[in-house]
């Protein structure tokens, strides 16, 4: 825990918005939710599909400030810091999916969850890997080298999907190379089962293009620090965002925009939207000096990883605790509090908003005490 360093308000707001909406889309009261709050079933991109890549983009933004401190350190110290942080974030994600380490058994008792049944990858694990690999690229390579490697990652990943996916249908749910690779390296027992069969949307192979989201965020952060407060700089950000969206839509004709296998076209599309959103925030906050509304989101932006982890851990225990014949305590709260107020989609959204505000309240208390949890 430490006091907050010098802040960049649009970045804090951008990062806070991603955490805020990540909690909302992850915690609906029921499966009956509004369409924009759903992930695309396969190809395509909904507003919900923008949240995670935006968080990776914000990680890169923050790195544009933190990497400055590494200039005075030796290579060994830098490697130690990067690897330590990568390991800790990955470990937190792994332990989070293992919680509460026991489950209800068929005879009504308890049984220990074996490590062999635990999901290895996930959101925090992808953040860790993307942060670690992007940091190593940026520290050890010149700028041109980082961009060249980023292009190789995007084009190389496209080639892998096409070459090693199912012939004739390499981008399908059951025939993609991501599924084949993760099943081969981890096995079905360690994969996410949300699709109804073992498939992990945060798999090892699909992490490769996601690194570019962080790289793009890093260089955007540097650019904003140098030219973000000028109209010329703002125009360049907007033009870059529009250009990336156009290229992504053209690429979509050959390589579908798809979050679950994190296609290269999806990377360009989400980075383009992030550039436009960050440009809008800079215009409102820095150019128009409209900052009265920002305090709500900066609460999330100052403790992003901690509040995200808190939201996930609390949900795990709400599902684990049984509430009579109603099933989990999570379902009981929704059925007895929010659905009577507004049945269906609205009640489900109210549950998510209330839960987000609960997490925000914890963040507000920490912020008022100037406590900022760092990994």
C-alpha positions as CSV (number, residue, x, y, z in Angstrom):
1,X,0.0,0.0,0.0
2,X,1.3,3.5,-0.8
3,X,0.2,7.0,-1.5
4,X,-0.8,7.8,-5.0
5,X,1.8,9.0,-7.4
6,X,1.2,11.9,-9.8
7,X,-2.0,11.2,-11.7
8,X,-3.1,11.7,-15.2
9,X,-6.8,12.4,-14.9
10,X,-8.1,11.2,-18.3
11,X,-6.1,8.0,-17.8
12,X,-7.6,7.5,-14.3
13,X,-11.1,8.1,-15.7
14,X,-10.5,5.8,-18.7
15,X,-9.1,3.0,-16.5
16,X,-11.9,3.6,-13.9
17,X,-14.6,3.3,-16.6
18,X,-13.2,0.0,-17.8
19,X,-13.2,-1.5,-14.2
20,X,-16.7,-0.1,-13.5
21,X,-18.2,-1.6,-16.6
22,X,-16.2,-4.8,-16.2
23,X,-17.9,-5.3,-12.9
24,X,-21.3,-4.5,-14.3
25,X,-21.1,-6.9,-17.2
26,X,-19.7,-9.7,-15.0
27,X,-22.4,-9.6,-12.3
28,X,-25.9,-9.5,-13.8
29,X,-28.6,-10.7,-11.4
30,X,-29.8,-13.3,-14.0
31,X,-29.0,-14.5,-17.5
32,X,-31.9,-12.3,-18.7
33,X,-29.8,-9.2,-19.7
34,X,-29.9,-6.5,-22.3
35,X,-28.1,-7.3,-25.5
36,X,-25.3,-4.7,-25.2
37,X,-24.3,-6.3,-21.9
38,X,-23.7,-9.7,-23.6
39,X,-20.6,-10.9,-25.3
40,X,-20.9,-11.6,-28.9
41,X,-21.7,-15.4,-29.3
42,X,-18.8,-15.8,-31.6
43,X,-17.9,-13.3,-34.4
44,X,-18.7,-9.7,-33.9
45,X,-18.2,-7.2,-31.1
46,X,-20.6,-5.8,-28.6
47,X,-20.0,-3.0,-26.1
48,X,-19.2,-5.7,-23.5
49,X,-16.4,-7.0,-25.8
50,X,-14.7,-3.7,-25.6
51,X,-14.1,-3.7,-21.8
52,X,-11.2,-6.2,-21.4
53,X,-9.1,-4.9,-24.3
54,X,-9.6,-1.4,-23.0
55,X,-8.3,-2.5,-19.6
56,X,-5.2,-3.9,-21.4
57,X,-4.9,-0.6,-23.2
58,X,-5.1,1.3,-19.9
59,X,-2.3,-1.0,-18.5
60,X,-0.1,0.2,-21.3
61,X,-1.1,3.8,-20.6
62,X,0.0,3.4,-17.0
63,X,3.3,1.7,-18.1
64,X,4.2,4.9,-20.0
65,X,4.6,6.5,-16.6
66,X,6.0,3.6,-14.6
67,X,8.7,2.6,-17.1
68,X,10.4,6.0,-16.6
69,X,11.5,4.8,-13.2
70,X,13.3,1.8,-14.7
71,X,15.8,4.1,-16.5
72,X,17.8,4.6,-13.3
73,X,17.8,0.8,-12.5
74,X,20.1,-1.9,-13.8
75,X,18.9,-4.6,-16.1
76,X,18.8,-7.2,-13.3
77,X,16.6,-5.0,-11.1
78,X,14.3,-4.2,-14.0
79,X,13.9,-7.9,-14.9
80,X,13.2,-8.6,-11.2
81,X,10.5,-6.0,-11.0
82,X,8.8,-7.1,-14.2
83,X,8.9,-10.8,-13.5
84,X,7.8,-10.4,-9.9
85,X,4.8,-8.3,-10.8
86,X,3.9,-10.7,-13.6
87,X,4.1,-13.7,-11.3
88,X,2.1,-12.1,-8.5
89,X,-0.8,-11.0,-10.8
90,X,-0.8,-14.4,-12.5
91,X,-0.8,-16.2,-9.1
92,X,-3.7,-14.0,-7.8
93,X,-5.7,-14.9,-10.8
94,X,-5.0,-18.6,-10.5
95,X,-5.8,-18.6,-6.8
96,X,-9.0,-16.6,-7.4
97,X,-10.4,-19.3,-9.8
98,X,-9.5,-22.0,-7.2
99,X,-11.4,-20.3,-4.4
100,X,-12.9,-21.3,-2.0
101,X,-10.8,-24.5,-2.4
102,X,-13.7,-26.7,-1.5
103,X,-17.0,-27.5,-3.1
104,X,-20.3,-29.1,-2.2
105,X,-20.2,-32.9,-2.7
106,X,-23.0,-35.2,-3.9
107,X,-23.6,-36.5,-0.4
108,X,-24.2,-32.9,1.0
109,X,-20.8,-32.6,2.5
110,X,-17.6,-30.9,1.4
111,X,-14.7,-32.0,-0.8
112,X,-11.4,-30.4,-1.7
113,X,-11.1,-29.1,-5.2
114,X,-8.0,-30.8,-6.7
115,X,-5.4,-28.6,-8.5
116,X,-6.0,-30.8,-11.6
117,X,-9.6,-29.3,-11.9
118,X,-8.5,-25.7,-11.6
119,X,-8.6,-23.3,-14.5
120,X,-5.1,-22.1,-15.2
121,X,-5.8,-19.0,-17.3
122,X,-8.2,-16.1,-17.0
123,X,-8.5,-12.3,-17.0
124,X,-5.8,-11.5,-14.4
125,X,-3.5,-14.1,-15.9
126,X,-3.8,-12.5,-19.3
127,X,-3.2,-9.1,-17.8
128,X,-0.1,-10.5,-16.2
129,X,1.3,-12.2,-19.3
130,X,0.5,-9.2,-21.5
131,X,2.1,-6.8,-19.1
132,X,5.2,-8.9,-18.6
133,X,5.8,-9.5,-22.3
134,X,5.0,-6.0,-23.4
135,X,7.3,-4.6,-20.7
136,X,10.2,-6.8,-21.8
137,X,9.7,-5.7,-25.4
138,X,9.6,-2.1,-24.6
139,X,12.6,-2.2,-22.2
140,X,14.9,-4.2,-24.4
141,X,13.9,-3.2,-27.9
142,X,14.0,0.2,-29.7
143,X,10.7,1.7,-30.6
144,X,10.9,0.5,-34.2
145,X,11.7,-3.0,-33.0
146,X,8.7,-3.0,-30.7
147,X,6.4,-1.9,-33.5
148,X,8.0,-4.5,-35.9
149,X,7.5,-7.3,-33.4
150,X,3.9,-6.1,-32.8
151,X,3.2,-6.4,-36.5
152,X,4.8,-9.8,-36.5
153,X,2.6,-10.9,-33.6
154,X,-0.6,-9.8,-35.4
155,X,0.3,-11.2,-38.8
156,X,1.9,-14.3,-37.4
157,X,-1.1,-15.0,-35.2
158,X,-3.4,-14.7,-38.3
159,X,-1.1,-17.2,-40.1
160,X,-1.3,-19.6,-37.2
161,X,-5.1,-19.4,-37.1
162,X,-5.3,-20.0,-40.8
163,X,-2.6,-22.7,-41.1
164,X,-3.5,-24.8,-38.0
165,X,-7.2,-24.3,-37.7
166,X,-9.7,-26.7,-39.2
167,X,-9.3,-26.7,-43.0
168,X,-12.1,-24.7,-44.7
169,X,-13.3,-23.3,-41.4
170,X,-10.3,-22.2,-39.4
171,X,-12.1,-19.5,-37.4
172,X,-15.0,-21.6,-36.1
173,X,-15.8,-22.3,-32.4
174,X,-14.8,-25.9,-32.6
175,X,-12.1,-25.8,-35.4
176,X,-9.9,-22.9,-34.3
177,X,-6.2,-23.3,-33.5
178,X,-6.6,-21.6,-30.1
179,X,-8.8,-24.5,-28.9
180,X,-6.4,-27.1,-30.3
181,X,-3.3,-25.5,-28.8
182,X,-4.8,-25.0,-25.3
183,X,-6.2,-28.5,-25.2
184,X,-2.8,-29.9,-26.2
185,X,-0.8,-27.9,-23.7
186,X,-3.2,-27.8,-20.7
187,X,-5.8,-30.4,-21.2
188,X,-9.6,-30.1,-20.9
189,X,-9.7,-30.1,-17.1
190,X,-7.8,-26.8,-16.9
191,X,-9.9,-24.9,-19.4
192,X,-13.0,-22.7,-19.0
193,X,-16.3,-24.5,-19.6
194,X,-18.5,-21.4,-20.3
195,X,-19.2,-22.4,-23.9
196,X,-20.6,-25.8,-22.8
197,X,-17.3,-27.5,-23.6
198,X,-13.6,-26.9,-22.7
199,X,-12.5,-23.7,-24.4
200,X,-10.7,-20.8,-22.8
201,X,-11.2,-17.3,-24.2
202,X,-8.0,-16.3,-22.4
203,X,-5.9,-19.1,-23.7
204,X,-2.1,-19.1,-24.2
205,X,-2.1,-18.8,-28.0
206,X,-4.7,-15.9,-28.1
207,X,-2.6,-14.0,-25.6
208,X,0.0,-13.2,-28.4
209,X,-2.1,-10.6,-30.2
210,X,-3.4,-9.2,-26.9
211,X,0.1,-8.0,-26.1
212,X,-0.3,-5.4,-28.9
213,X,-3.2,-3.8,-27.0
214,X,-0.8,-3.1,-24.1
215,X,1.9,-1.9,-26.5
216,X,-0.6,0.5,-28.2
217,X,-1.7,1.8,-24.8
218,X,2.0,2.4,-23.9
219,X,2.9,4.5,-26.9
220,X,-0.5,6.3,-26.7
221,X,0.4,7.3,-23.2
222,X,3.8,8.7,-24.3
223,X,2.2,10.6,-27.1
224,X,-0.5,12.1,-24.8
225,X,2.1,13.2,-22.3
226,X,4.0,15.0,-25.2
227,X,1.1,16.3,-27.4
228,X,-2.2,15.4,-25.7
229,X,-3.0,18.9,-24.5
230,X,-2.6,20.4,-28.0
231,X,-5.4,20.4,-30.6
232,X,-2.9,19.0,-33.2
233,X,-2.2,16.1,-30.9
234,X,-5.8,15.5,-30.3
235,X,-6.5,15.5,-34.0
236,X,-3.8,12.9,-34.6
237,X,-5.3,10.6,-31.9
238,X,-8.7,10.9,-33.6
239,X,-7.3,10.2,-37.1
240,X,-5.3,7.2,-35.8
241,X,-8.4,5.8,-34.1
242,X,-10.6,6.2,-37.3
243,X,-7.8,4.7,-39.5
244,X,-7.5,1.7,-37.2
245,X,-11.2,1.1,-37.2
246,X,-11.4,1.3,-41.0
247,X,-8.4,-1.1,-41.4
248,X,-10.0,-3.5,-38.9
249,X,-13.3,-3.5,-40.7
250,X,-11.5,-4.3,-44.0
251,X,-9.5,-7.0,-42.3
252,X,-12.7,-8.4,-40.9
253,X,-13.6,-9.5,-44.4
254,X,-10.8,-12.0,-44.3
255,X,-10.2,-12.4,-40.5
256,X,-13.4,-11.9,-38.5
257,X,-13.4,-9.6,-35.5
258,X,-13.7,-12.0,-32.6
259,X,-13.0,-11.5,-28.9
260,X,-13.0,-15.2,-27.9
261,X,-10.0,-16.0,-30.1
262,X,-8.8,-12.4,-29.9
263,X,-8.2,-12.0,-33.6
264,X,-5.7,-9.5,-35.0
265,X,-8.6,-7.5,-36.6
266,X,-10.2,-7.4,-33.1
267,X,-7.0,-5.8,-31.7
268,X,-7.0,-3.0,-34.3
269,X,-10.7,-2.4,-33.9
270,X,-10.6,-2.2,-30.1
271,X,-7.4,0.0,-30.1
272,X,-9.1,2.3,-32.6
273,X,-12.1,2.7,-30.3
274,X,-9.9,3.2,-27.3
275,X,-8.1,6.0,-29.1
276,X,-11.4,7.7,-29.8
277,X,-12.7,7.3,-26.3
278,X,-9.5,8.6,-24.8
279,X,-9.6,11.5,-27.2
280,X,-13.1,12.3,-26.0
281,X,-12.0,12.2,-22.4
282,X,-9.0,14.5,-23.0
283,X,-11.3,16.9,-24.9
284,X,-13.9,17.0,-22.1
285,X,-11.5,17.0,-19.1
286,X,-8.4,18.9,-20.4
287,X,-9.8,21.2,-23.1
288,X,-13.2,21.9,-21.7
289,X,-12.2,21.6,-18.0
290,X,-15.3,19.6,-17.2
291,X,-14.1,17.5,-14.3
292,X,-16.9,17.5,-11.8
293,X,-18.2,14.2,-12.9
294,X,-14.8,12.4,-13.0
295,X,-14.5,11.7,-9.2
296,X,-16.8,8.7,-9.4
297,X,-14.6,6.9,-12.0
298,X,-11.3,7.8,-10.5
299,X,-12.2,5.8,-7.4
300,X,-12.0,2.7,-9.6
301,X,-9.0,4.1,-11.6
302,X,-6.8,4.5,-8.5
303,X,-7.2,0.9,-7.3
304,X,-8.2,-1.0,-10.5
305,X,-6.7,-4.4,-9.9
306,X,-7.7,-4.6,-6.3
307,X,-11.3,-3.6,-6.9
308,X,-11.6,-6.0,-9.8
309,X,-10.2,-8.8,-7.7
310,X,-12.5,-7.8,-4.8
311,X,-15.5,-8.0,-7.2
312,X,-14.6,-11.4,-8.4
313,X,-13.8,-12.9,-5.0
314,X,-17.0,-11.6,-3.4
315,X,-19.1,-13.1,-6.2
316,X,-17.4,-16.5,-5.7
317,X,-18.5,-16.6,-2.1
318,X,-22.0,-15.3,-2.9
319,X,-22.4,-18.2,-5.2
320,X,-20.8,-20.6,-2.7
321,X,-23.0,-19.7,0.2
322,X,-26.3,-21.6,0.1
323,X,-29.5,-19.8,1.0
324,X,-32.1,-22.5,1.6
325,X,-34.1,-23.9,-1.3
326,X,-33.3,-20.8,-3.4
327,X,-29.8,-22.0,-4.2
328,X,-26.9,-19.6,-3.8
329,X,-27.0,-16.4,-1.8
330,X,-26.3,-14.6,-5.1
331,X,-29.6,-15.9,-6.5
332,X,-31.5,-15.3,-3.3
333,X,-30.5,-11.6,-3.3
334,X,-31.6,-11.2,-6.9
335,X,-34.9,-13.1,-6.5
336,X,-35.9,-11.4,-3.2
337,X,-34.7,-7.9,-3.6
338,X,-34.2,-6.9,-7.3
339,X,-36.6,-9.0,-9.3
340,X,-39.6,-7.9,-7.1
341,X,-38.7,-4.3,-7.8
342,X,-38.2,-4.7,-11.6
343,X,-38.7,-8.2,-13.0
344,X,-36.5,-9.4,-15.9
345,X,-33.7,-7.5,-17.6
346,X,-34.2,-4.3,-15.6
347,X,-33.9,-6.1,-12.2
348,X,-30.9,-8.0,-13.5
349,X,-29.2,-4.6,-14.4
350,X,-30.2,-3.1,-11.0
351,X,-28.5,-6.0,-9.3
352,X,-25.3,-5.4,-11.3
353,X,-25.4,-1.6,-10.6
354,X,-25.9,-2.2,-6.9
355,X,-23.0,-4.6,-6.8
356,X,-20.8,-2.2,-8.7
357,X,-21.6,0.5,-6.2
358,X,-20.8,-1.8,-3.3
359,X,-17.3,-2.3,-4.8
360,X,-17.1,1.5,-5.5
361,X,-17.8,2.2,-1.8
362,X,-14.8,0.1,-0.8
363,X,-12.7,2.0,-3.2
364,X,-14.0,5.3,-2.0
365,X,-13.0,4.4,1.6
366,X,-9.5,3.4,0.5
367,X,-9.2,6.6,-1.6
368,X,-10.3,8.8,1.3
369,X,-7.6,7.2,3.4
370,X,-5.1,7.6,0.5
371,X,-4.5,3.9,0.4
372,X,-3.7,2.5,-3.1
373,X,-2.9,-1.2,-3.3
374,X,0.0,-2.0,-5.6
375,X,1.1,-5.4,-6.8
